[in-house]
Amino acid sequence: MSSASDRTTHLESFDSFYRREYSGIVAIVRALVRDGTAAEDLAQDTFMSANRHWPKISGYDQPRAWVRRVAINKATSFLRWRGAEWRAVNRFGGQRETTIPELSPAGEEVWSEVRRLPRRQAQAVVLHYVAQLTMGEIAEVMECSTGAVKSHLSRARSTLSTTLSEWSEETP
């Protein structure tokens, strides 16, 4: 059995962890919030939290699962805040401009449908198709069983089947 001091010598530095994981976290958050600038900000906030707690997090079996979970939580909070902001602006008759990058019409249709899914299904879709995680990794991030992940993905696929089949037919 290794001692605590032996384990700490083998722990990854935060800098190397950050360099390896940053773009994947941005991709996950961007798929959820569909705003590149907000995704980068939320990813940075996530990694700031990870850096503050790195001595503890680096000892976890899967530090990146912790980071993904925090990023998803931050994205969910951001969407709630943005929805409340838009409702308030609309209530007072104003307009809010955004700088969301353009997607192809097919891509826009697919991601619009994904965002309409129940929150857990949308998260499972993003983690599976954007982050390309295994069922076990998704279960760890979402803090549920692999069976629940499979159920979320199955329901999402069923809901999206028409949109996805049309999209794949248009893609060369």
N, C-alpha and C positions, 0 to 999 in steps of 0.2 A: 504494500500500500504506500502511495506517495504522500509525502508531507505537504502541508500548505505551502511551504517555501518552494518545494519542487514544482508545484502546480503554478505558482505565480511566475516562475521563470519561463513557462511555456505559454502564458496567456498572450494573446495578440494585442498589439498596441492599438490605441484608439485611432491613430492616424491611418494605419493600414486598413483597419476595419472600415473607416469612413470612406477611403478611396475606393474600396471594393464594393461597398453597398450603396453608396449615394445615388448613383444613376437609377438603380432598381427601385429605390424608395420613391424617387421623383416620378418614375413611370407609374407606379402604383397609385400615388396620390393624384397625379394628373388624370389618370383614367377615371378616378372617382369624382374629382371636382371640375375637370375639363377647363382648367385655367393654369397655364404653364407657370405664370409668375406666382400665383398662389401656391402651386405645387412645390416650387422651389423654396418659398418661404416656409411652408409647413414642414418640408423635409429638413430644412436648416433648424427649425425649432425642435424637431424630433431628435436630431443629432446633438443639439445643445443639451437636451435632457439626458441623452445617452452619455455624453462626455462628463456631465456633472456626476453621474452615478457609475462611471465606467469601472471603478474597482469592483463593484458588486456585479454589474451586468456582464463583465468580461468572464466572470466565473460561471455563468450559466452554461448549460449544455448547448443552447441555441441563442446566442445574443441577438442574432438577426431576427428571430421570431419576436423578441421583445420590441425591437425597433419597428418592425412591421406593424405590430399591434398598436403601438403608440402613434405611428403615422396614420393608421386607419382611424383611430379615435380622434386625432386632430382634424382629419379630413371630414369626418362626420360632424364635429363641432363647427367647422368652417361652413359646411353646407347649411346647418341649422341657422347660424348667424346670418349668412347671405340671404337665406329665405326670409328671415325676419326683416332684414334691411330692405329687401325688395318689396315686401308687403307694406312696410312703412312708407317707402317712397311712393308706391302706387296709391296708397291711401291719401297722400297729400298731393297727388296729381303730378308729381315730378317724373323725370325720366333718368335712368341711370345708364351710363355707357360702360361697355366692357371692352377689353382688348384680348378676346379669346381668339387664338389662331384658327384659321380656316381649315376645315376638314373636307375631304371629298364628299359629295352628296351621299354616297353609299356609307362611308365612315360615319358621317353625321347621323344618318338614320340608325345605324347599329348602336352607336353610343347613346343616342337619345333613348332608344328602347332599353338599353342596359340601365340607364339612370331611372327609368320608370319601374324597374323591378323592385321588389322589397329589398331593404337595405342589406340583409344578410346574403341574399342571392346575388346582388350586385357585387358585394365584396368577394364572394367566392369566384365569380366570373373574372373579376380583375386579377385576383391572386393566381388563378389558374392560367388565364390566357395572356395577361400582361407580364406578371412576375414569373410565370411558368413554374409554379411550385407543385410539388407532389401533393396527393390527397392528405398524407400525414402532416406535411408542413403547413398546409392550409388549415387543417384541424388545430394544429398548435397555435397558429396566429389567431384564429377565430375563437379559440378556447372552446372547442366542441369536439365531438367524435368524428372519425372519418366517415361514418355512416351519415351523419348530419350534413357533412360537406357534400357527399355524393347526392343526397337528397336536394340540397340547395342548387347544385349544378344541374341536376336532372330537371327540376322545376324551371330553372332559368332557361335551359335548352328548349324545353317544351314551349315556353312562352315566346322565346326568340326564334323558334325554328323557321317560321315564314320569312322573317327579316333576314336571318343569316343565310338561308338558301338563296334568296334573291340577291344578296350581296355577293355570295361566292360565285353565282352565275355571271355577274357583271365583272368580276375580277379576272384578268387574263391569266 
